[in-house]
């Protein structure tokens, strides 16, 4: 009987993952135009919601399929191959789910939020304050007013996925000076959303500024957070997620390289071949790009398996295991980021100056990969991995590593 149950849930996960493909294909067909014209992909996010993809990690006890980290990573890579913007916009949602599965959440919080996620709620975030000396500092507060009602006030610089979200996870400080997370409906009075993210890459991740002005907050909407002093698997998951989006970009670069050479590229005047599709140097470029796409996918999925093994073993409080997993993910990010940047640049070796046409928007892949690589600097990943291997030093515990 147990085997039947396990198989049924595995089949449920497989069905949900199969629904990603047509959505990702539709994203890919429109991605160049959408990114260039600043068009948010609401239909795709609604499609992923209806397909049950956004509830992959909801445990079976709350009606979900109980999918694994690797299942989420597979979905993210495929979505990212269609649109890295949409893939990253969902990072806050999946990150919130993973935090609920960690030892940083309480059973009461799981019982409160997992049913809502399983019912289709999409979660964004608002973490980085417009001011502050470092990204993690918070000037946003949730304090009682004169009548004892909690009020949220603050201004966030960027808020990943919030323009797609039903709920926003907001970092704030309470009356006792504790770091907390406030879960507030995006349409509540006093919440203002702005589509003003102006980075040169990942332009349409629905990540503009958010302002909160005397927003009324119920006590159940204030959740616990890490003390920032200890590693947690959900923080490492968020870094793995960025690597998965980057691997999705590599897949998109490979697909565009093949498509461009087949249908658009012309050989150079001094080419050894009459067709670009027969030019040995063009084919070499496509081969190198395809190798990057395959390698980054394998590397990120391997890191996902390591994180699943940690969760399966119940090692949420085991410092050495958490450190090893964090280093595994950091190494995956480092290699995936650098290889994808090289592949995105190599894409232009498949054609001449016409490959730089604004209508094709092929440069978006490099810009998007470069932006993701700047999210948490890759040099710090290399340093942390080296320090761990040589000196046994655990990586930083904060969410910005």
N, C-alpha and C positions, 0 to 999 in steps of 0.2 A: 504493500500500500504506500509506503514511504517513497519507493522508487517511482511510482506513478506520479506522486505529487511533485517530486523533484523534476521529472521529465516534463510535466505539464508547465511548470514555471520556466524551465529552460526553453520550451517551445514558445511561450509567451514572449520572452525576451527576443528570441529569434524573429518572431513576427514583427515586433516593434522596430527592430533594427532594419528589417527588410523594407519598412515604410520610409526609411530615410532616403533611399536611392532616388525615387522620383522627385522628391523635394529638393535634394541636392542637385539633381540634373537641371531642374527648373531654375535654381539659383545660378548655376554656372552659365546658363544661356543668357542671363540678364545681368550678370555681375558687373561686367565692364561698364555698361551704361548706368546702372544703379549707383556705382561708386563715383563715376564722373559727374552725374547729375544730382548727387546727394538725395537719393531716394531710399527711405527706410523700407525694409522688406517685411512689413507686417504680415502679409499673407503666408510667408514661409514660416514665421514663428507660430502663427495660428495653426498651420498645418502640422508642425512638429508637436504642438500641444495636443491636437486632436489624435495624432498617431500614437500617443502615449510615450513618446520618446523622452519627454521632460520629466517623467516619473519613473525612469528606469531604476533609480536607486532606492525607491520607496520600498521598505521591507514588506514581506508577504503579510505580516501581522496587521499592517495598515492597508491591505488590499492591493499593494503594488506587486511587481514581478520579482523584486529582490535581486535585481541585476548587479553585476560586478563593476569595479572600476574599469576593467578592460572593455566592458560593454559600452560604457560612456565614452571611453577613448576612441573606440571604433566609430561610434556615431559622430564624435567631434571631428575626427580626421575627414570623414566623408562630407560632413556639412562644410568644413573648412575648405575642401576641394571645390565646393560650389561657391561659397562666399566666406572668406575668413572674417569678414565683419560680423555676419550673423553668428558664426561659431563663437567668436569672442564675446559677443553680446550676451550669450547664455552662460558665460563663466560664473557670474555671480549666482545664478540659479542653481547650477550643479554644485558650486562651492557651498552654498547654504545647505543643500541636501547632505553633502559629505560631513559638514560640521555637526549636523544632527546625528550622524552615525558615529561620531567620535566621542571620546570621554569628556569632551568639553560641553556637551549638552546634557540636560536632565531628561528623565523619562517623561516628565510633565511637558517639556518643550516638544519632544517627539510626538506625544499624543496630541498636542495642539496644532502642529504645523504639517506633519506628514499627511494627514487626511486632506488638508487643503491643497497640498501639492499634488496628491493623487487625483484630486477632483479637477485639476487643471490650472491652478494658480501659477503664475510666472513671477519669479522674484528677481529684482535687480538690486543694485547696491548703491550706497553713497558713503564712501569711506574717506576720501582725501579732502581735507578742508582747504578752502581757498587761501588761508594763511597758515602759519606754522613753519618751524625751522626744518622739519623733515616730513616726508609724506604721511607717516603714521600718527603724527600729533593731531589732537582733536580739540577744536575750540567750540564744537557743537555740544550743546547741553540738553539734558532732559531733567527738568527741575519742577517741583511743585509750585503752583501759583499761590496766591493768598487764600484760595479756597481749598487748597490741597490737591488740585487737579494737576497731573503731570503735563508739562508743556515742552515741546521740542523746538529748539531754535538753533539755526546754524546755516552755513552756506558752504556747499561742497563744490570743489573745482571740477571734477568729473565723476560720473556715476554710471558705471558700466551696465548697459542693458536696460537702464531705467525707463527709457522711452517705450520699451516693449512691455514693461512689467505691470503687474497688478499690485504687487507689494514691494516695498523698498526696505532693505536691511541697512540701517543707518548707524554708523559708529558715533558714539556720544559719550559724555561723561555725566555721571549722576551726582546727586547732592553730596555724596560721601567721597567724591573724587574717583570713583571706580569707573573703569572702562566698561561700557555695556554696548549692546546692539539693540536698536529699536526697530521693530517691524511695523511699518506704517503703510496703509493703503496709498497708492499713488494719486488717487483722486480725492483725498481728504482735504478739507479746508485748511489753507495755510501752506500747502505744498505747491511749489512752482517748479516746473521742468523746462529746461532750455536745451535746444539742439545747437550748441555752440562749441562743440569740441573741434579744435582747429589744427590738429596734428596733420602732418603731410601723409601719414598712413593710417590705416584702420579708421578711416574717416567716418564710416557709417555704423559704428558699434553702439549707437543709441546711448552715447556716453557723455552727454552734455552736463552742464552744471545743474545743481538742485538747491533750492532755497527753502528752508523751513521756518515759518514765522508763527510762533505760538500755536503749534499743532498739538491738538489734544491727543494724549496717549493713554491707553488703558494699561494697568499694571501687567497684564498677561502679554502685552506687546514688548516688554522689556526682557531681553534674554541675556544669558551669561556669555562671557567671552573668555579667551585665554588671558593669563596674566602676562603673556609675552616673554616669559622666562624659560619656558619649556617647549621643546619640539612637540608637534602634534601631527598626526597623519593627514588631517584635513588641510593644513597649511601646505604640506608637500603635494597634496592633490592639486591645489591651485596652481602650483608651478608645473606639474605634469600637464595640466590642462593647457597652459600656454605652449608647451612643447607639442601637444597634439594639434593645436591650431596651426602652428608652424609647419608640422608635417602635412597638414591639409594644404597649405600654400605650396609646398613642394610638389604635391600631387597635381595641383592646378597648373603649375609651371610646366610640368611634364605633358599634361593634356594640351596646353596651349602650344607647346613646342611642336608636338606631332601635328596638330591641326594647322598651324601656320605653315609648316613645311609642305604638308600635303596639298594645301589649297591656295596659299598666297605667295609663298616665297619664290623669288627668282634667283637664279645663280648669279654670282659675280661675273663681271665681264671677262675675267681671266680664270674662271672656274675650270676645273678638270672635267666637269660634267655639263651636259646640256640642260639638265633639270636640277633644281635645288635638292629634290628628293633623291638624287643619285650622287650628290656632292659628298665626298668622303669626310670633309671637315664639318659640314653641316650635320651629317649623320653621327659623327663623333660627338658633337655638342648635344644632340638629342639623346644619345646613349648615356652620356655622363649625367644629364639631367634626370633621365629615367632611373639611373642607379641611385641618385640622391633620393628620389621619391620613394623607392622601394626600401632603401636603407633607413631613412628617417622613420618610416612607418614601423618597420621591424623594431627599431630601437625604442620608440615610444611605447609600443605594445609590450615589449620586454620589461620596461620600467613599470608599466601598469600591473603586470603579473607580480612584480616584487611588492607593490603596494597592496595588492589583493592578498598575497601570502601573509603580509604583516597583519592585515585586518582579520583574516581567517584564523590566525594563531592567537588572536586576542592580545597582541603585544602593544596595545595602545599606550601603555605606561612604561614600556621597556626602552630606556634611553638609548642603549646601544643599537637596538633594532631600528628605532626611529631615525637615528643618525645615519645608519647605513642606507636606509631607504631614501632619505633626503639627499645623500650624496649620489645615489644611483640616478635619481631624477635630475639633479643638477648636471651630472655628466651627460644625460640624454638631452637636456636643454642646450648645453654648450655645443655639442656636436650637431644637433638638429638645426640650431640657429645659424651656425656658421656655414654648414653645408647648403642650407636653403638660400641664404644670401648669395652664395656663389652660383647656385643653379639659376636664381632669378636674374642675375647679371648675365649668365651664359646664354639665357634665352635669346638675347639680342645677337648672338653669333649665328643664329639660324636664318637671319635675313639681313638685308641692308638697312639703309636709313628709313625705309618704309615701315619697318617694324616698330619705329618710334611714333607712328601716327597716333594722334590723340584719340581718334575713333576706336583704335584697338585697345588702348589703355593698358598695354602690357606692363608698363612701368609700375602698375599698382602692386604687383607681386613683390617687387623689391622694396617698395615703400612700406608695404604692410609687414613684411618680414623684418625690416629694419626697425620699425616701430615696436614690434613685439620683442625684438632683441634689446631694445632700450628700456623695456618695462622693468626688468630686473637685470642690471648689467652683466653680460656674460663673463667679463673678467673676474667678477666676484665669485661666479660659479667655479671657475678654474682655480682660484685661490682657495676656496673652501674645500674643494675636492683634494687639492694638494696638501693642505693643512691636515685634513682628515687622514689621508694615507700615510703621511710622514710622521705626524705628531699625535694622531688619534683625537684631534680636536673636533667636537661636534659642530655642525653648521649653525649659523644664526637661527634663532627660534622665531624671529619676527616674520610677518606675512609678506614682507617686501624683499626677502632674500630670493 
